[in-house]
Amino acid sequence: MSKAQQILGTVPTFFKYLLVALVVIFISFLFPKHLKFQYDFEEGQRWGYGDLKAPFDFPILKSKAEIDRETENFDATFSPYYRRMPQKTAEGLSRFEQLFAKKIIDFSEDSSYIEVIENQGNYEQFGLSVLRSLYRKGVINLMPEHQNRGNLFKVRVTHNNTVESPAKNFYDNRKATEFIIDTLPESGLKMPGFLTGPLQESLIPNIVYDEAQTKKHYEEEKYEKITPSRDMVHQGDIIVYKGNPFTNEIDQKLHSLKKAYEANITNEKNRRWILFGYFLLTALIMSVFVGFLRMNERHIFDNFRQLSFILMWIVVFSLVVYLTVSSGINSLLYAIPFCIVPVIVKNFQNPRLALFTHIAIVLIASLLSPLGYEFTFVQILAGIVAILANVRTRYMNLFFRSMLYILLVYSLTFFGLSLIKEGSIMELSWQPHGIVHLCLIINVFLTLLAYPLIPLLERVFGFTSEITLVELSDLDKPLLREMSIKAPGTLQHSLQVANLSEAAAKAINANALLVKVAALYHDIGKTLHPLNFIENQSNGNPHDEMSDLESAKAIIEHITEGEKMAKKAGLPKDITDFIITHHGTTRVEYFYRKHLEKHPDEEVDKQLFRYPGPRPRTKEEAILMIADSVEAAAKSLKQPTEESINNLVDNIVSGKIKQEQFSDCNLSFSELETCKGVLKKLLKSIHHVRIEYPEEKKVG
């Protein structure tokens, strides 16, 4: 864990409450600023409330389809604006004069054009008269989108005044060219074809598109001709009777009433009170949730980093719901992967915290959502299933199977609610049920993101996931490989402790994988001086040449050195905690008693023979402490029997209790008894203890 993460874990309580308050304030501003319509309805369903009367007069708004249809018709008949530009006429005439003069010069030496050269004035004047005739009527440059609108398509031409006329009354380039070709033969000139080129090249449209005027009048006329409403509902009129199926007309009336209610009624109320109401509800939900954390998950509340992790999900999903609602497509709310939260939180913490976090998120989302109780019911039930499905991210087949369970529950729940509303399977239609089921499929697909998110969140928040634990259990990992070489006896001891710890943890529903992996690493400090520990000794004992105090120090050293090695290797803090707590604050009893025997008259500093601790703080750490002690002690039994193993386990656990080693963890006496039973059974199996049958009595 980084220094930043360690600092975040020790933030004063004031800042934790401040963080919660900021979350409440942020979420409150995501809520709508208008009164919420008190009825929930969807197109294609039946009206589930009583007879609904209009509370006030309101207009029936046109549907989007109606507005689109009227807009399409308006666009087809709207006459765009074009501007007649006299300067373009003058420019065209001037260009003709230049082109005609240039052509006269070019052909002045050609004897075949003597006729034109001698009568060039007549030719020029006739060409100018043709152009003036064209420009007088108008040469128009139609925009591409206007060219295929038919013969009845009209344009409005402005120049001092506005003239509305069919576009066919003007010349476009094609018609102007045809006019020139048709008119020249009637000129009476001997060589009229001489004018064809200059006239065609001089054609400059003098009627051009006026975009500014078109846009201005388009909006004005559209506003006048396309009204948002088509009828009125008067106060007291029946809008819909109880149980009636929705028709397009009823649906449009309800949407119109909802819009009028949210707009008109809110204007009569103080928006600040609405905001305060949402703030109050959000604060209530968050207060209950924080109260749960303080009472049942105190380690989460006390750690700013872990508290931030939990609150992050509430903020993120509130924002996602807000953005989805803003899109106007309510069905998309079913595509939001709410189940990703219990899957991830359960992976890092426990099912109870995952459930409460999920419920808090769904309750806040329900306030933000326009959907009714069905949405809340579906999401809470799916979250419960996500927790009960035992989603195991380290096993891909189980992970995907759990996703199928979630999808099945989503689909069946929504289908059941739909049947309650519709009353018949025949009444169900693709709109909206098919769309919702499609969104639910997307929802479950997005929930698969939990798999890649877990390693990312693990690094960011310093957690330990099952995926990481499985990787650490590989005996080819550097620390374990080094142990197998330098301290093979310690490795065998660790493997046995791992098996014992895992079985005991499973029996009380503790984190079996965590305690198993921690057991593999709990004695890595012994690899520095392996011969100081009896399981690695073959020839001679180094403690024979040490004082009892030195021996105790050498034994205790494997805790502090193990912690250093774990941090250097980058092991998760959860694993490091097991290394420093697996002996708690107990004494190195063997050398302590030897020292007392040798120095009966001296006052002994007990702390020199005591492990630095701390004591176990979780069930898993307590289980490892017990398993480590009983496994090591069982090896000292020369001829283990069922009775001796039972007494051994009982005495070791009793000794730990007397030394108050379990006072900081939440291991109950019932769970402790269960662990003892599991350990006794496994130790008997390991040491091949046979059941002693009573001797048969002799007869006669």
Disulfide bonds with the S-S distance in Angstrom:
none
